[in-house]
């Protein structure tokens, strides 16, 4: 670990890993002298970290819980790991989804601008159907997310499903990074095939540098939610398909959307595209979310909500 700032980050990490640290052991782990450790501890105290001296034969230090959270210090790898972990938790189907979304927003506010930009480049559209998300190299997500954010042509090697030999590099205009059915996908315009394609992120190996900037195209169906729904579900899977806006976080809705498409519109607002065997059944399914509903369409779904309102109203007064 080279440099004072890097050593301070390492020291903080060590102090949070266990309760008490002898000064001698800290010096060994940091490859520094005990005098340097004492100076670094004092620097952290000046930044607001409550580090206590521990009495004993060896002496040592302890990081106490403070009344206020001091400024957070993250290196680039930690920032990427934190952003990915919180976004996966937000859509993983666990009960911590909403808390993870709020935690990511809170942490982002106290980060330096340089790290905020990296996290912003990793924002993904919440298109979740459940299941465990496979391992994808964080640096791949960073590279793909940055290209999407900057609207720059992306070049990458794409692994064949069964490792059927090497293929020429792909050149695409990246538009969206999404999750669906437990996998990460890149939705992009393939420049060599002159068509829209989806690529599994775990098979992408980005090349550098990226290409020139481009003007975004309009996805078939109008947006990423409609495109993904048609791509993975099929346009005729359900005889009745509707679209609504719910006053709920996307992470809370996606846990119960099954084969629906959920797109985040804000911290407490999302768009849901869902199908069913009947319009009344679809309206009843959407109503279970117990939130304010704005019907985008079609008119048949609005009529189904009106029919249910009359039916439920009569039941409530009977």
N, C-alpha and C positions, 0 to 999 in steps of 0.2 A: 504494500500500500504506500504510494508515493504522495507527498505533499500533505500540508496541514489539514486542508479541508477533507481530503480523502481519509486521513487518519481519524479525524473527528467523527466522520460517518461510521467508520468501523468501530470506534470506541462506543458510540451510542448503541450500535447494534449489539455489541457484546454486553453492555450494561442492561439491556432489555431482555437478554436471553436467560439470565439467571439472577438470583437475588443479590448475592455477595460475590465480589471479585477481589482476590488479593492483588495488591499492586504489582507484585512480581510476576504473577500469571498474566495480567493484562499486558505488561511490558513484553513478555515473550510472544503473546498472540499478535501484538502490533509490530513486533520486530523493532522495538524502540527501548530507550532507557526508562527507568522508573521516574527519573526527573522529568522527562518529556511527558510521561503519562500525567504527572501532577500538574504540569502546565496546561495540558489539554483538558483535564478535568476542570481547572479554573476557567478556561475559555467557555466551556459548556455551561458552567454556573453563571457566567456573565450573560449568556444568551437566554437564561431563564430556566435551565434544567436543574431540578433539585437533587443534586448528588451529594450524599452524605458520606463522611469518612467513617469507616468501620474500625473499631478498636479490636486489638487482638495481637497474637504473636507476629503475624505477617502484616497486619494492617490491611486496608483495602477500601473499596468504594461500593456504594449502593445507590441505585436510581430510585428515588421515592416518587410516589404519585403526587403530582402537583395540583394546586387549586385551579390553575389555568394551563391550557396547552401552549407550550412555547412554539416558536416557528418551526415548522417541519422541515427536515433536511432529507432529500431523496436524491440518490444518483439516478442516472437515466434508466438503468436496468430495474431499479426498484419502482420507479414511476410507471414503467410499462407493465411490470408484474402486477402492481396494484390496480391499474386501470382494467387489465384483462380479467383479473380475479373478481373484481366487483361487478363488471358487466356480465360475466358468466353467472355469478351468483344471482344477479337480478332476473335472469331468465331461465334458471336451472330447475324451477319447479319447487324449490324449497320455500319454507315460510319466511325466509329472510330476504326475499326478493325486493320488497319495497324498501326495507332498511338499507339494503346494499345500494339501491339507486340513490337514496338520500345521502349515504356515506360518500359515494363517488362525487356528488355535487359539493358536499362540504369540504372534502379533501382538495378538490380542484381549486376552490376559492383561496386556499392558503398556500398554494404552490406558486413558484416563480413563473413568469410568463413563458419562459422557454419550455418548462415541463408541461404547462397547460396546453401549449400548442401540440405537443406530442400526444397527449391524452385525447385532445379534440380530434386528431387525425385517426384515432382508433374507434370513434363512435360508430356503432353499427345499428342497423334497423332491426328492431325486435320482431323477428319472424320465427316464432318458436312453436314446436309441436311436442316437446318433451323428449326425454332421453338424455343420456350423458353426452356431453360435447367431447369429441375426440381430441387428442393432443395435437396442437398446431404450434409450431415454433413461434414464440412471441415476436421475433424479429421479422418473420414473414407477415404477421398481422400489422406490424409497424410500417413495413414497406408498402404493403397493399393499401392500408388505410391512408398513408400519406399521399399516395398517388391519387386515390379517390378524392381526398380533400383538396389537393392542388390542381386537380383536373389535368394530369400529365399522363401521356402515353406510357404504359407499363410493358416491359419486356420480361418474359420469364420462361423457364423450362417447366414443362408439365409432365409429371410422371404418368405413364400408362397404367391402367387399372391392374394389370397383371405383370407389370415390368417388361412389356414386350419391346425391348430395345429403345434406343434413344430417338427422340422426335425433334424436329426443328423447333427453335424457340418461338413462342407465341408473342404477337404484338396486339395489344388491346387498348381501348379507351375504357378505363375502369369507372364504373358509375356508382355501385353500391356494394358494401360488404354486409352480408346478412347471415342469420342463422335460421336453419330449417331442419326439423327432424333430428336435432342433435349434431348437425354438422355446420361448419362455416363454408360459405360460398361467396365467390366474387361474381357479380353480375356485370358484364362488360360487352362492349361492341368489338367483335373480332375484326381487326383491320384486314387480315389476309383472307378471311372467309366472307367478309362483307355481310355479317349477320350478328344477331345477339347470341351470346353464349353464357352459360354458367360454369364456373370452375371450382372444384373443391380446393379450399385453401390448404389442406394438408398435403396436396400434391404439387403445390406451387413453389418454385425456387426462383425468386426475383433476381433479375439482372440489373446491374447499374452501368451507367446512369439511366435515369428515366428519360423519356422522349419529350417532344414539344407539348405545350399546352393545347387543349382542344375545347371546343364549344360543346357542352352536353347535348346529347340527343334525347328525344322523347321516347320513353320505353313503350313497347306495345301494351295497350291496355291503360296507358296514362301514367302509371307509377309503379314503384317496385312491388307493392303489396299485390296488386292485380297481376303483375307479370309472374311473380313467384307462385301465386295461387294456380294460375293456368299451367305453369311449367311442371309443378310437382303434383298437383291434384288432378289436373285435367279439367277443361272448361265445362264438361257435361257430367262430372261426378255426381252432382246433386241437381235435382230438378228445380230447386229454388235456392237462389243465392242472393244475399243482400249485404249492404254495407251501412254501418252506423259509426257514430263517434260517441265514445263513452268518457265520462268524467272520472276516469280511473287511470292509474299508472299502467303502462304497457306490461310491466313485469307481473302485476297482479292479474291481468286479464289472460296473458299467454299461458299461465299454468292450467287454465281450464278451457282453452280454445281448441284443443285437440288438433284437428286438421284445418283449423281456421288460420287466417293471416292477421297478425297484429303489427301495426306500425306505430311507433312512438311519435306523438305530436307535441309533447311537452312533458314536464315532470308529473302532471296529474291528468293527462289527457291522451287518448289514443284512438286509432281507427281500427275497426274490426271488420273483416270480410269473412263471412261464414255461410255455410250451406246446410240445407235440411231437406227432408222429404216433403214438407208442406210449409206454406207461409206462416200459418198459425204456430206450427211447431218451431219455426225459426224465431218468431217473435217471443215465444215463451222461453226458448233457450237463452236469448239475449237478455230477457228480463231478469234472469237469475243473478245477474251481476249486481243488482240493487244499486244502480247509479243513474244519473240523468242521461238520457239517450237522445241523440240527434240522428234522425234517419236520413241518410244520404240517398238511398234508393234501393230498389225501384219502388214505384207506387204501390205494388202489391204488398210490400212489407209494411208500408204505412197503413194500409187498410187492415192488415192483420193485427197491428198494434191497436187500432181503433176498435176492432171486433173484440179483442181480449179485454180492452178497457171497459167496454159495455158489459161483457160477461162477468168480469171480476167485480164491477160496480154493483151489479144485481146480486151477486153472491154475498157482497159485504153488507147489503141492506136487507137481505132475506131473513 
